Amino acid sequence: MENSTFRIAVRKFGPFETAMQKLWDAFCLKNDISIAVEMVPMELHDLYEQTISEEGLKKGDWDIAHINTDWIFDATHAKAVEDLRPYIAQKAPQDFPQGWHNSLLHLQEIDGGIHGLPFHDGPECLIYRKDLFENPIEKENFKKEYGYELAPPKTWLEFEQMATFFNRPDENLYGCVFANYPDGHNMVFDFCLHLWTRGGSLINNENRVNVNTQAAIDTLDYYRYIVKKTDAVHPGSIDFGSVEAGMAFANAEAAMTINWFGFASMSEVIAESKVKGKVDVTTLPFAEGGKTASLNVYWLYTIGTGSKYKQLAYDFLRFATTAESDKLLTNEGGIGCRKSTWKDPEINATIPYYHKLESLHENAHTLPQIAVWPDIAILIDQMVLTALKTEIPSADLLKNTQIEIEKIL
């Protein structure tokens, strides 16, 4: 289609949508640009379909798209996203690359090219209500019941006991909230996190994906048990994606959640949050013999290879990734990617745990960078969903999933 409008595919999330509009308006004002813009917010599945599967980036339907690092390998190999290296060589973004933590630069570096600039970040962490955990009466009651001090859980057993302790449906407060909507992401991430905190791995010695292991059986057994624990878990979890789970937490409906860092900071800045000033974050619990882990998946600004406005798109990317723009995104409720934002005194005054981003990155794992990963993720997602909905033994589910994975590999 002939395109005289500049089109941006946006990950659907209130803070992203408002930040993108503000950044575009400021960019146009500063550079005296008057081109019609259309920003289309989309859910994960639609965003992937429109930009990559249906070749929207390649055909020029989209000039810029939010692409996450799960998809960037795929997008690069489909020749859907522009290599930014030549543009960066001519005019680099402000203090590039030293303005960013190394963990936000390498996933988009594929085959010698740079296929996007960091947009939004925030590794997975344990988000909890510090007002509940620090309340003297709660502490006293917990110690009476469980025989040890109430503090953010270090192990999965402690997590489970605390979730049960804080579960008070009559007060519309639940112990924890999960994101179990099967979108090929949330439950896959949960599965990986539980696997890693049990000392397991997705990759075997031959560097191939293998989920048919004892650690994976233990993981799936525990996950299907904890998610279905009705006296500890928010009943909406089964229908929640990460955004809905984050909103439920911001609405004071849960004592704890395992989610992206961004949902902790969102609860400090969005108008409708009922937990401002009552939130903190820490590392994830682990199983006996395991250690804490986090997951680093981040969002990128990318330029479509079919765009007619590549230079304009790159100029906007440079503008949208300045320290000032990064801070604006954070104040809207997204997560800035620059070190300067993480350390910013004003940001840390509003979101007192913002500086912890750097240490969370130190424990962050990444998902396998292989072209077929999105297909494998769907298989893992279906496997976890089947585990939640049936009584089929975990060992059988993992064995059958591995057979399907082998077919793809």
Salt bridges, closest charged atoms under 4 A:
GLU2 OE2 - LYS308 NZ 2.95
GLU38 OE1 - ARG7 NE 2.86
GLU43 OE1 - ARG11 NH1 3.24
GLU55 OE2 - LYS58 NZ 3.92
ASP70 OD2 - HIS185 ND1 3.64
GLU82 OE1 - LYS310 NZ 3.28
ASP95 OD1 - ARG338 NH1 2.76
ASP111 OD2 - HIS77 NE2 3.46
ASP121 OD2 - HIS361 NE2 2.94
ASP131 OD2 - ARG129 NH2 2.82
GLU138 OE2 - ARG168 NH1 2.81
GLU140 OE2 - LYS144 NZ 3.77
GLU149 OE2 - LYS143 NZ 2.82
ASP231 OD1 - LYS229 NZ 2.99
GLU253 OE1 - HIS234 NE2 2.72
ASP280 OD1 - LYS356 NZ 3.07
GLU332 OE2 - LYS22 NZ 2.60
ASP344 OD2 - LYS327 NZ 3.21
GLU346 OE1 - LYS327 NZ 3.03
GLU358 OE1 - LYS343 NZ 3.45
GLU362 OE2 - HIS101 NE2 3.27
GLU404 OE2 - LYS407 NZ 3.07
GLU406 OE1 - ARG208 NH2 3.27
